[in-house]
């Protein structure tokens, strides 16, 4: 038998060997990688500081994802409410453009 369905492979949440080794090495070093990156954010090298800030940002803010837009067959695009909303947006944009002149 080539494995029982749902019983073979690594259990959900179990770390692979490389990840487990990396965690053990970080723990053994006594240095916290997040604290180290926070220190790097204050570095005079702006490229290094930016890279550290960018890496840390994912722990505070979620990454933006693409949103799938699908047409609802019960409300086709271009329905009268959409046309009214589009006209309203066009009017707002035109007002903003006129204010800049």
HELIX and SHEET records of a PDB file:
HELIX    1   1 UNK A   17  UNK A   29  1                                  13    
HELIX    2   2 UNK A   33  UNK A   41  1                                   9    
HELIX    3   3 UNK A   46  UNK A   60  1                                  15    
HELIX    4   4 UNK A   80  UNK A  100  1                                  21    
END                                                                             
